[in-house]
Amino acid sequence: MDNIIENAKIHFGKLIKEQLERVERMKKAGDWVDYTSIKPIIIGLVGGDGIGPFITKHAQAVLEFLLKEERENGSVELRVIDGLTIENRAKVMKAIPDDVLVEIKKCHVLLKGPTTTPRKGDKWPNIESANVTMRRELDLFANVRPVKVPEKNIDWMFFRENTEGAYVLGSKGISISDDLAFDFKVITTQGADRIIRLAFDYAKKNNINKVTVVTKANVVKATDGKFLAIAEEVAKDYPEVEWDDWYIDIMTAKLVDPARQSQFRVFVAPNLYGDIITDEAAQIQGGVGTAGSANIGKQYSMFEAIHGSAPRMVEDGRAQYADPSSIIKAAALLMNHIGFVEKAKKLEMALEICATLEKKITITGRNDGATGEEFAKYIMDTLTDPQLEEHFKEYSK
C-alpha cells in the first residue's frame, strides 16, 4: 500500500507542477489581438472528421460568398487545414498532430468542424480530445455561446471557462487500484478572473443588467468556492451590473422553467457546468445542430459547431444530408469577432429565415430532406435579397 500511495503522490506532484507553470504563463499573457492592424486576417478552415469536412465545406462556401471583396483585395485569406482526422490523430497517437498544430498557429482565427473523441471500447486509441488540446495549446479560455428563442423571450449569452475545471486534467486521472480511481479538478485565480470579467464586461458593454454565476460551491468547496469568491470580487468592479449565483443542479431545472427563463441573460460557469447548460440551452433553441460556438483567447480564436462528428451518418452514406446550420452560425460569430459586424448580422438573419421562419427547404439528415449543399445555396440566395432585413422583421412578428 505504501508504494501505491507514493506513486500517487508522484503523479499528483507532476500535475501540480504543470498547473503552477500554467499560472505563470497566464500571468505573462499579452494584450488582445487587434484585427484592424492585421492584413491579411488568416481564417483557417479545419474540417475535422465524420461529417465535419462536409459541413465545413458548406460554411466555407458561405464565407467565400460573403467575403469575396475582402479576399480579392487581400484583407482576408481563407486557408484549408487538413489532417485533424481521427485516422491521422490515431496514427501519430496525438490529439493534434504536430504538423497540423504548426499550420493552425499560422492562422489568426479558425472555423472548425467536429472531431471524434475516442472513449473506452472504441476502435480508436484513447487519445485526448482535440478540442480540449486546442483550447489549451491556443489558450482559448472563453467558450461563448449565444442562444435566442424570441417566442419565449429568451436571449441568453453563455461564457464557459475552457481551459481548466474538470476537463483540463480529464485524461490525467489515476487508477489507484482495481477498486479506486481519482480524477482532478483545477481552478486558478487567473483563469476564473478572466472568464468572469469577460462576462461582466459583455453585460456592461451591451447594457445588460444581469449576470448569473453557476457553480456547486456548497459541495465542491475548494475549486467551485474559489470561482464564486472571485465572482464576488469581480462584481465590485461592475456596480452597474446586477448578479446572482445558482447551483448547477437547480440551474438546469430553471432553464426549462417558463416562469424563469426570460429572467436570465448572461451566464458564466466553470468548464463542466458550462458544457451542461449550453447543450441544454441549445436544445431549447431547437437542438445542438442550431447553435454555433466561439472559443476566444487573447491571441487566437476558434469557432465551431457544437455537435459531434456523427460517424454513423458517414457509415450510412448520409453525410451529404448533414445539417450545416451550426457551423454556419459559427461562421457568423467568427465574422463578427474579426470586425465584419454587418455581414455577420446579415448571415444570422438569413440563417434564421431559412432554418426556422420561411423554411422553403428542410434538412432531415436523410434523403427525404435537402442536402447540406442545397441548404447553403438557399442561405446564399437569401443573402442576395435586397429586402433581407425587412423580410426578417416581417417573419419574426
N, C-alpha and C positions, 0 to 999 in steps of 0.2 A: 504493500500500500504506500509506503514512504516513497518508493520510486515513482509510482503513478502520480503522486502529489507533486513531486519535484519536477517531473516532465510538464505537468500542467502549469507550474509556476514559470518555467522557461518559456512556454508557449505564450502565456499571458504577458510576460515581460517584453517579448518581441512586439506584441500588439501595442502595448503602452508606448514603447519607443517610436513605433511608426506614427502613432497619433500625436505624440508630442512634436515630432518633426513636421507633421501636417499643420499643427497650430502655428509653428514658426513660419511656415510658408504663407499661411493666411495673413499673418501679421505684416508680411513684406509684400503683399499683393499690390499691384499698381493701380492706376486710375482706370475708369471705364473707357472703353474704346470709343473714339469719335468717328462715326461713319462718314460724316461730312468731309473729313480730311483724307479719306481713302479713295483711290481710283486706280484700278477698278475694285469694287467690292466683289470678292470672290464667293459665290454661292456654291457650296459643294452639294452634289446630289448623290446620296448614298442609298442604294436600293434595298439593302438588307437581304432577307431570304423569304421563302414561302411566297406569299402574294406581294411581298414588298416591292420587288422590281416592277411588277405590273402596275400597281397603283402609283408608284413614284414616277413612272414614265408619263402617266396622265397628268400628274401635278407639274412635271417638267414642261409639258406642252402648254399648260395654262400660264406658267411663269414666262415661257418664251413669247407667248402671245401678249401678255401684259407689259413685259419689259423689253419689247422689240427695239424701241428707240434707244433705251439705255444700253442695250447690248451693242447696238450699231455705233454709238458714239464712244464706246469704251469705258463707260462709268460702271458697268456691271458685267461680270463674266459668270456664266454657268459652267460648272466643271463636274463631269460624271466621275464618281469614285467607285470602282468595282472592288470586290474581294471580301466584303463583310458578310459572306455567306456562312452558314453553319458548316458546310463541307470544308471550306477553306480554314475556318477557325479550328475545326476539329483536327484537320491535317497538321497544323502547327501547334495545337494544344494551347491556344491563347484566345482570350475573349476578343481581342482586336489584334490581328497580325501586325507585326512591326511596320511593314511597308505600307499597309493601309493607314496606320496611325500617322505616319510621316505625311501622307497625302492629305489626310484630314486636317492636320495642323497648318497646312499651307492655305487653308480657306479661312474666311472670316466668319461665315455663318454656314450652317448645314441644314438641308432638308433630308430627313432620314425615314426610310421605310422600316417596318417592324423586323425584328430579329428573333430567332428562336433561342430560348434559354433552356438548355438541357436539364432534366431532372432525373433522379434515380429511376432506373428501369427503362429509360430511353435507349435508343440505339446509338446515341451520341455520347462521347465522354462528358463527364460532369464539369465542364468548364464554366467560368464565371459569366454572368450576364454581360453582354456587350454594352447595354445601356448603362449599367452601374459603372463599368470600367470607363466608358466615355465621359460620364459625368465627373468621375474622379480625375481622369487624365486632363480634361479641359477645365476643371473646376467650375462646372455648370451647377452652381449651388441652388438655383431657384427654378423649380418646376412651376410654370404659370399656366393655369387653365381657366378660360372663361366658359361659363355656362349660362345660356339665356333661354327662357321659356316665357315669351311675352303673355300668353294667355293665362299663365299662372302668376304673373307679375314677379317672375324670378329673373334676377340679374346678378349673378354671382361671379366673383373672381377668386380663384384659389392660388395661394402661394404655399407650395410644398417644398420643404428642405430636401435637397437632393443628394448631399454628399456625406451625410453621417446618419445618426439614428440607428435603426435596427438593420438597415440594409448594407451599410458600408463595410461591415465585417461579416456579412452573411455567408461567405464561403470560408471563413476563418474560425469557425467554432471548433470545439474539441470534443471528441468522444472519449470520456474518461475510462469507461469500461462498457461491457455489453449492456449494463443497466443504467448508465448515467452519461448524459450529454449536456454540454453547455454551448450556448450562443452568447454573443456580446452585443451590447448597445452602447453607443457613444454620443454624447452631446458636448460641444465645446462652447465657450463663451463667444468666440469669434463667429462660429457657424450659426449659432442661434441668433446673435445680434444682427447679422447682415440680412437674414431672411425675414426676420420680424420687422426690421427697419424698412426693408423694401415694401412690405405690405402696408405699413403705416404711411410711407411716402406716397404709394399709389393712391391710397384713400385720400390723403391731403390734396394731391395734385388734381384729383378728379372730383373734389368736393363731395366725397362720400363720408358720412359721419358714423361709420360703423366698421370695426374690425373685431373678428371673433377668433380667439386663440383656442386651439384644440389640443388637449393632452390627456394623459391619465395620471396626472400628478398626485392624486390622492393615494395611488397604489405604487406607481413607479416613481419613487420619491427622489432619487438622486438625479437621473437624467431628465425625466419629464418635469420634475420640480425645478431644475435649473432652467429649462426652457421657459416655464411660466414666470419664474422670478425675473428673468431677463426681459420678458414682455412687459412686466410691471415697470421696469426701469426705462425701457424704450418709450413706453406710452407717455412718460413725463415730458418727452421732447415734442409731443404732438398733442397739446392740450385741447386743440380744436376737434380732435377725433375721439369719439366715444369707443370704448372697447369692453368686451366681456370674455369670459372663458368658459368652455364646455368640455366635458369628458367625452372621449371618443365614442363610448357605447351609446350614451343618450343623444349625442350629436347625430349619429346615423339614423336614429328614430325621428329626430326633429326635422331632418332634411326632407322626409316624406310626410310631414305633418302640414296639411293645407293651412292650418291656422297660424303656423310659424314661418313657413317657407320664405315669404316675401320680406320678413324682418331681417334676414341675413344679407350681407353684401360682400364683404371681403373676409376671407378665411386665411389663417396661417397655421401651419402644423408641421411637426417633425415628419420624417420620411414615410414611415409605415402608415400612420394615421392619414396623412395626406393622400397616399395611394388609395386607401379605402374610400374616403369620402369623395374623391374626384371621380372614381369609377361609378360610385352610386349616383353622383350628380349627373354624369354623362348619361346614365340610364334614364334618369328623369327627363333629360332633354330629348331622348329618343334612341339611346343606345351608344355604346362606345364608338361605333362607326361614324357618329355625327360630330365628334369632338376632336379638336387638334390640341397640341400641347407645345409649350415653349420651355426650353431649358436654358436659362440665362446665366452667363458668367460675365466677369469684367472684360475679358479678352475674346472669348468665343461664345457663340450661342448656337443651339441646335433645336430644330423644330421637327415634330414627328407626329405620326398617327399614334393614338393611344391604345389601339387594339393589337392583338397578336398577329403572328405570321400565317396563321390558318393553313398549315401544311396539308390538311385533309382536302381543302379546295384544290390545291395543286395536284394531289394524288388522284382526285376525281376528275381532273381535266376541266375544272370550273374557274380557274384563276382569272380568266378574262372577264368574268362576271363579278369580280370583287369590287366592292363599293369604294371609290377613291375619295369620298366626302371628307373623311377625317384628315387625310394628308393634304388635301386642297385647302381645308380650313387652316392647317398648319402653315401652308404657303402664304395665306393671308396674314397670319401672325408674323411670319418672317418679314414680309414686305413692310408691315407697319413698324417693326423693330428697327429696320435699317433706313427708315425715313420716307418710304413711299406710302404715306398715310392714306391719301385719296384713292390710290389704286387698290390698296388693301380693303378699304371701305367698300369699294365697288364690287370686289370679289366676294366679300362677305354677303352683300345684298344679293348678288347673282346666285350664290350658293343657297341662300335661304329661299329665294324664289323657286329655284329648280328642285331642291330637295324636300321642302315642306309646304310651300304655298301653291305654286302653279302645278308642278309635278306632271308635265307633259309626258315624261317617260319615267319609269320606275326601275330601280335596281332591286333584284330579289336574291342575288347570289347564284342564280341558276339560269338556264336558258329560256325560262319563261319571262325574263326581265331583260333590261338593257345591259350592254357591256359597259365596262368602265370607260372605254374609249368613246362610246356614244354619249355617255353622261358628261364627260369632259367637253366634248364638242357642244353639247346642249348649254353648258355653262358659258363657253366662249361665245356662242351665238347670242346668249342673253346679255353678255357684256357689251356687245355692239349696239344694243338698243339705246338710242339717244334719250329715251324716256325712262331709263332704268330706275332712277331714284323715285320718280313719280309712281311708277308701277309698283315698286317695293312698298311705298307708303299705302297705296290702294289695297294691295294684297294683305298688308299687315293689319288692316282695320278689323 
